[in-house]
Amino acid sequence: MTDINAGQPLSLNQYQQLAQKTAQYPGKGKDLTYPALGLNGEAGEVADKLKKVFRDNHGEFDPERKEALAYELGDCLWYIADLAIELGYSLETVAVMNVNKLSSRARRGLIGGDGDNR
């Protein structure tokens, strides 16, 4: 796998294809457990890094903390990309589905609140 230069354009689907080359785990292609748990773990790491910015740096983000957080977000994206593939979706399709859902809610004045079917 080749390295991509920061700032080089990369579509969601290109990312998904590149990330998929590194996906090796038990149940690959048959079980969503590993990538779902991985996403949860990485999201927890994002939250933990944010917590420490407030605890240790009075809520101020220096370049090192921003970069560390960006790496954790990338790990989340990897698991999201893998889960989408396991479900038979491209990341671009998932993104379009999400934007359409949110646009519909905004048009109907339902961005706030809770529940999937609003």
N, C-alpha and C positions, 0 to 999 in steps of 0.2 A: 504494500500500500504506500502510495506517495504522500508526502506532506503537502498541504495546501498553505499558501501564504495568507497571513492575516490580511483582511481587506479584499481578498480575491472573491469575486462573486461566486456564490454556490447556492443553487436552488435547494429547496427542501428535499426534493426527490433525489438530487445528486448526493446530498448529505446522507439520506437514508440508505442509498446504495453503497456508499463508502463505509458507513458505520456498520452495515450488515456484514461486511467482510470480516469484522472482528467479533461477531456474535458466536460464542462457543459456550454452551452450557447444557446441563442435563435437561432433556425434554424439549430441546429446540425443535420448533415446528409442530409440537403436539400439546404443549402445556404453557399456559400464561403465568403460572405461579412465579417462576424465577424472575422474569422481567417486571412483573407487577410489584413483587417484593423489592426488587432493585430500585425501581422508581420511588417507592416509599422511602427507602433508605437514603437515597440521594436527596430527595426533597427535605428529609430530616437534616441532612448536612447543610443544605441551604439555610434552613431555619436556624441551625446552631451557629453558623457563621454570622448571620444577622444578629442573633442574640448577643454574641461576643462583641460586635461593633458597639452595641448599646452599653454593654457592661464595661468593656475595657477602653472604649474610645469615645464615650459620650455621644454616640450616634453619628460620629463623623467618619466618612469613608475616605481613606487614603488610597492611593493607586494600588498598593499591595492587596488591600482588603477587597477592592473592586475586582481585581484580577482573580483572586482566590474564589470569589463568588461566581465570576463568569465561568471558571472551570467547573464548578459544581452544577451550574445551570446547563453546561454542556453535557455533563453526565446524565442529568435529567432528560435532556433532549435525546440522548442515545437510547435510553429505555423507552421513551415515548415512540421513537422511530421503530424500535424493535416490536413493541406491542402492536403498533399499527400494522406492521408486516404480518405478524402472527394472526391478526384479524382480517387480513386481506385488503388493507387500505394503504395508499401512498400517504406520505405526510402532507403533500399538497392537497389531496382530497380531504383529509381531516381538517386542514386549515380552512379550506373553503366551506366545509360543513359548519365549522365553528363561527366564521364570520357571518354566514347566512343566518344562523340561529340568533346571534347577538343583534344583527341588523333588524331582524323581525321583532325581537323584544324591544329594541329601541323605538321602532316605528309605533309599536303598540303601548309604549310607556311602561314596559315591564322589566327594565334593566334591574331595578331594585327588587327586593323580595327574595323568596326562595322557591325551590321546586324546579324540577326539570321541565315540566309541561306548562310553562307560563307564556 
